[in-house]
Amino acid sequence: MSDKKLLKSLEYSALDHKWIARSYLKDKGWTQATLFEKLSRPEDNTETDNIMFKIALSSFRYYLVNYEAIAKDPSLSVVTSLCSSGVNSIDVDASDPEVKYLSHLFNELVGSNRKLLKCYDCGTNARAVFLKLVGNRSLTKKETERMSREYLLNKTDPLAVMRKCLKKLKQNDGKNIVFILSVGFQDFGHVWVIDKRYLNSKLRFHHYQSALGSHMLIDFIESMDYGADPSKSLNIDGFFAALEGLLSYNGVWKDEQYRVFSELFAFMPVTDVTKPEPGFCWTWVGEGDLRSP
């Protein structure tokens, strides 16, 4: 266990400690099968065991406590079915068959060869969440061709691409739209989803993401407290203002840039950023572009 990484995660408001806690428990032999046995004999567990257990299980408990509100929400009820089984609470290597299927389907639709992993990887889960929110409907050839053109990382003028995305997000068109967005810095990147949805004629934005070696989607939902208040909306202007600051900064990252990145994406870069070379891309699916099978 990396005490330094754990403390840094907490200091920078990241969620890396979720991965650390579950990895710790797995290394110590905790499994879904032995979970209740270990809990029934607390005298055999160290103080560290108990702390890590609380960190690992908090988002699953959060889901249960707020299940009624989550189940009624058209967005949360859909995405919380992914990577949320009991085994995911302990095993960082556990997979989800629906995430695997949907992420591969997304790659086929847009012609992407991006490597796909399991329940923590941002790109894998963002692809699955995106199509999960699209629902049981087919996309037209015209739509998938547009998505293929748009979903290519732009390093030439990422700010212009980002501003176009923000304009689309803020357009008050009365349509529910799902966005998948991606940034690249130096030798790493991140992918996430924004669900633009009208509820009772009021516009709401939900931000959904995971991160390799850091957190799963259910952890991020807990951190945003969407379950306790599903009407809570992402501050789009604030989010994109912070993102614009990162995309326009081409120098060696200082503490300020790492903190902004962590506040946006809830994980810490694993390498020092000395040559950011920022990039950005996005694509979307709206009600008008979907067709029933």
C-alpha positions as CSV (number, residue, x, y, z in Angstrom):
1,M,0.0,0.0,0.0
2,S,1.3,3.5,-0.9
3,D,0.7,5.7,2.1
4,K,2.1,8.7,0.0
5,K,-0.5,8.1,-2.8
6,L,-3.3,7.7,-0.3
7,L,-2.5,10.9,1.5
8,K,-2.1,12.8,-1.8
9,S,-5.4,11.5,-3.0
10,L,-7.1,12.9,0.1
11,E,-5.2,16.2,0.0
12,Y,-6.1,16.8,-3.7
13,S,-9.7,15.7,-3.4
14,A,-9.1,12.8,-5.7
15,L,-10.5,9.3,-5.4
16,D,-7.3,7.3,-5.8
17,H,-7.8,6.0,-2.3
18,K,-10.7,3.8,-3.5
19,W,-8.3,1.7,-5.6
20,I,-5.7,1.7,-2.9
21,A,-8.2,0.4,-0.3
22,R,-9.6,-2.4,-2.5
23,S,-6.1,-3.4,-3.6
24,Y,-5.0,-3.6,0.0
25,L,-8.0,-5.8,1.0
26,K,-7.5,-8.1,-2.0
27,D,-3.8,-8.5,-1.2
28,K,-4.7,-9.5,2.3
29,G,-7.0,-12.2,1.1
30,W,-10.4,-10.4,1.5
31,T,-12.9,-11.7,-1.0
32,Q,-16.7,-11.5,-1.4
33,A,-16.9,-15.1,-0.1
34,T,-14.9,-14.3,3.1
35,L,-16.2,-10.8,3.7
36,F,-18.9,-11.6,6.2
37,E,-16.6,-14.1,8.1
38,K,-14.0,-11.4,8.5
39,L,-16.5,-8.8,9.6
40,S,-17.9,-11.3,12.2
41,R,-14.4,-11.5,13.8
42,P,-13.3,-7.9,14.1
43,E,-10.7,-8.9,16.6
44,D,-8.7,-10.6,13.8
45,N,-8.7,-7.4,11.7
46,T,-6.2,-4.6,12.2
47,E,-7.2,-0.9,12.5
48,T,-5.9,-0.4,8.9
49,D,-8.1,-3.3,7.7
50,N,-11.1,-1.6,9.1
51,I,-10.3,1.8,7.7
52,M,-9.7,0.3,4.2
53,F,-12.9,-1.7,4.4
54,K,-14.9,1.5,5.1
55,I,-13.2,3.3,2.2
56,A,-13.8,0.3,-0.1
57,L,-17.5,-0.2,0.8
58,S,-18.7,3.4,1.3
59,S,-20.0,3.9,-2.2
60,F,-21.9,0.6,-2.2
61,R,-23.5,1.6,1.1
62,Y,-24.3,5.0,-0.4
63,Y,-26.1,3.3,-3.3
64,L,-28.2,1.2,-0.9
65,V,-29.1,4.1,1.3
66,N,-30.1,6.2,-1.7
67,Y,-31.5,3.4,-3.8
68,E,-35.1,4.8,-3.9
69,A,-34.0,8.1,-5.4
70,I,-31.5,6.5,-7.7
71,A,-34.0,4.0,-9.0
72,K,-36.5,6.8,-9.9
73,D,-33.9,8.8,-11.8
74,P,-33.8,8.1,-15.6
75,S,-30.1,8.6,-15.7
76,L,-28.8,7.3,-12.4
77,S,-31.0,4.2,-12.6
78,V,-29.3,3.2,-15.8
79,V,-25.6,3.9,-15.1
80,T,-25.5,2.4,-11.6
81,S,-26.1,-1.0,-13.0
82,L,-22.6,-1.0,-14.4
83,C,-19.7,-2.3,-12.2
84,S,-21.7,-2.3,-9.1
85,S,-21.9,-5.9,-8.0
86,G,-20.6,-7.1,-4.6
87,V,-17.4,-8.5,-6.1
88,N,-16.5,-5.0,-7.4
89,S,-16.4,-3.7,-3.8
90,I,-13.4,-5.9,-3.0
91,D,-11.8,-7.1,-6.3
92,V,-10.1,-4.4,-8.4
93,D,-9.7,-6.9,-11.2
94,A,-13.4,-7.8,-11.5
95,S,-15.0,-7.2,-14.8
96,D,-18.6,-6.4,-15.9
97,P,-19.9,-8.2,-19.0
98,E,-22.2,-5.3,-20.0
99,V,-19.3,-2.9,-19.8
100,K,-17.2,-5.2,-22.0
101,Y,-20.0,-5.5,-24.6
102,L,-21.0,-1.9,-24.8
103,S,-17.4,-0.6,-24.9
104,H,-16.5,-2.9,-27.8
105,L,-19.7,-1.9,-29.5
106,F,-18.8,1.8,-29.2
107,N,-15.4,1.1,-30.8
108,E,-17.0,-0.7,-33.7
109,L,-19.5,2.2,-34.2
110,V,-16.8,4.9,-34.4
111,G,-14.0,2.8,-35.8
112,S,-11.8,3.1,-32.7
113,N,-8.9,0.7,-31.8
114,R,-8.5,2.1,-28.3
115,K,-7.6,-0.7,-25.9
116,L,-10.4,-1.7,-23.6
117,L,-10.0,-2.8,-20.0
118,K,-12.3,-3.3,-16.9
119,C,-14.3,-1.4,-14.3
120,Y,-11.8,1.4,-13.5
121,D,-10.6,2.4,-17.0
122,C,-12.0,5.7,-18.0
123,G,-12.3,5.1,-21.7
124,T,-13.8,1.7,-21.3
125,N,-16.5,2.8,-18.9
126,A,-17.3,6.1,-20.6
127,R,-18.0,4.2,-23.8
128,A,-20.3,1.8,-21.9
129,V,-22.1,4.6,-20.0
130,F,-22.5,6.6,-23.2
131,L,-24.3,3.8,-25.0
132,K,-26.2,2.7,-21.8
133,L,-27.7,6.2,-21.7
134,V,-28.5,6.1,-25.4
135,G,-30.6,3.1,-24.6
136,N,-32.0,0.3,-26.6
137,R,-32.1,2.2,-29.9
138,S,-30.1,2.0,-33.1
139,L,-27.9,4.8,-34.5
140,T,-28.2,5.7,-38.2
141,K,-25.2,5.4,-40.5
142,K,-25.2,9.2,-40.8
143,E,-24.9,9.5,-37.0
144,T,-22.1,7.0,-36.6
145,E,-20.2,8.6,-39.4
146,R,-20.5,12.0,-37.7
147,M,-19.3,10.5,-34.4
148,S,-16.3,8.9,-36.1
149,R,-15.3,12.3,-37.5
150,E,-15.8,14.2,-34.2
151,Y,-14.2,11.6,-31.8
152,L,-10.6,12.2,-32.9
153,L,-8.3,14.0,-30.4
154,N,-7.6,17.5,-31.7
155,K,-4.2,18.9,-30.6
156,T,-4.2,21.7,-33.3
157,D,-6.8,23.9,-31.7
158,P,-8.3,22.1,-28.7
159,L,-9.8,25.3,-27.2
160,A,-11.9,25.9,-30.3
161,V,-13.2,22.3,-30.2
162,M,-13.9,22.6,-26.5
163,R,-15.8,25.9,-27.0
164,K,-17.9,24.3,-29.7
165,C,-18.8,21.5,-27.2
166,L,-19.7,24.0,-24.5
167,K,-22.0,25.8,-26.9
168,K,-23.8,22.6,-27.8
169,L,-24.2,21.8,-24.1
170,K,-25.6,25.1,-23.2
171,Q,-28.0,25.2,-26.2
172,N,-31.5,25.4,-24.7
173,D,-33.1,23.1,-27.3
174,G,-35.3,21.0,-25.0
175,K,-33.6,17.8,-26.1
176,N,-31.9,15.2,-23.9
177,I,-28.4,14.7,-25.2
178,V,-25.5,12.4,-24.1
179,F,-21.9,13.6,-24.6
180,I,-18.7,11.7,-24.5
181,L,-15.6,13.9,-24.1
182,S,-11.9,13.2,-24.1
183,V,-8.7,15.2,-23.1
184,G,-5.1,14.4,-23.7
185,F,-2.0,15.7,-21.9
186,Q,1.5,14.6,-22.6
187,D,1.4,10.7,-22.6
188,F,-2.0,10.2,-20.8
189,G,-5.6,11.2,-21.2
190,H,-9.1,11.0,-19.8
191,V,-12.6,10.2,-21.1
192,W,-15.9,11.1,-19.4
193,V,-19.6,11.5,-20.1
194,I,-22.0,14.4,-19.5
195,D,-25.7,13.7,-19.6
196,K,-27.7,16.7,-20.6
197,R,-31.3,16.1,-19.5
198,Y,-34.5,18.0,-19.0
199,L,-36.4,17.0,-15.9
200,N,-39.7,18.8,-15.4
201,S,-38.7,21.4,-18.0
202,K,-35.5,22.2,-16.0
203,L,-32.1,21.5,-17.5
204,R,-29.8,19.2,-15.5
205,F,-26.2,18.1,-16.2
206,H,-24.7,14.9,-14.7
207,H,-21.0,14.1,-15.0
208,Y,-20.1,10.4,-15.1
209,Q,-16.5,9.0,-15.0
210,S,-14.1,6.5,-13.7
211,A,-10.3,6.3,-13.7
212,L,-7.7,3.5,-14.0
213,G,-5.9,2.9,-10.7
214,S,-8.3,5.4,-8.9
215,H,-12.1,4.9,-8.9
216,M,-15.2,3.4,-10.4
217,L,-18.3,5.2,-11.6
218,I,-20.2,4.3,-8.4
219,D,-17.4,6.0,-6.4
220,F,-17.7,9.2,-8.4
221,I,-21.5,9.2,-8.1
222,E,-21.0,9.1,-4.3
223,S,-18.5,11.9,-4.4
224,M,-20.9,14.1,-6.4
225,D,-23.8,13.1,-4.0
226,Y,-26.1,12.6,-6.9
227,G,-28.0,9.8,-5.0
228,A,-29.1,12.1,-2.2
229,D,-30.1,14.8,-4.6
230,P,-30.6,13.6,-8.2
231,S,-31.6,17.2,-9.2
232,K,-28.0,18.3,-8.5
233,S,-26.5,19.7,-11.7
234,L,-22.9,20.1,-12.8
235,N,-21.8,23.7,-13.0
236,I,-21.1,23.6,-16.7
237,D,-19.6,27.1,-16.9
238,G,-17.3,26.5,-13.9
239,F,-16.2,23.1,-15.2
240,F,-15.4,24.3,-18.7
241,A,-13.6,27.5,-17.4
242,A,-11.3,25.3,-15.3
243,L,-10.8,22.9,-18.3
244,E,-10.0,25.8,-20.6
245,G,-7.3,26.9,-18.1
246,L,-5.7,23.5,-18.4
247,L,-6.0,23.3,-22.2
248,S,-4.5,26.7,-22.6
249,Y,-1.5,26.1,-20.3
250,N,1.6,24.8,-22.1
251,G,4.2,25.0,-19.4
252,V,5.4,22.6,-16.8
253,W,2.5,21.8,-14.5
254,K,2.7,23.3,-11.1
255,D,0.6,22.5,-8.0
256,E,-2.2,24.7,-9.4
257,Q,-2.6,22.6,-12.5
258,Y,-2.5,19.3,-10.6
259,R,-5.2,20.5,-8.3
260,V,-7.5,21.7,-11.1
261,F,-7.0,18.4,-12.9
262,S,-7.9,16.4,-9.8
263,E,-10.9,18.6,-9.0
264,L,-12.2,18.0,-12.6
265,F,-11.4,14.3,-12.9
266,A,-11.0,12.9,-9.4
267,F,-7.6,11.3,-9.9
268,M,-3.9,12.3,-10.0
269,P,-1.7,12.0,-13.0
270,V,0.8,9.2,-12.5
271,T,3.7,11.1,-14.1
272,D,5.0,14.7,-13.9
273,V,3.6,16.8,-16.7
274,T,6.4,18.7,-18.3
275,K,5.1,19.0,-21.9
276,P,1.3,19.0,-21.8
277,E,0.6,19.1,-25.5
278,P,-3.1,19.3,-24.8
279,G,-5.8,17.8,-26.9
280,F,-9.6,17.6,-26.8
281,C,-12.5,15.9,-28.6
282,W,-16.1,15.1,-28.1
283,T,-19.2,13.7,-29.8
284,W,-22.8,13.3,-28.9
285,V,-26.1,11.6,-29.5
286,G,-29.4,13.4,-29.2
287,E,-33.0,12.5,-29.3
288,G,-33.4,13.6,-32.9
289,D,-30.5,11.4,-34.0
290,L,-31.8,8.1,-32.5
291,R,-34.0,5.6,-34.3
292,S,-35.9,2.6,-32.9
293,P,-34.4,-0.7,-34.0
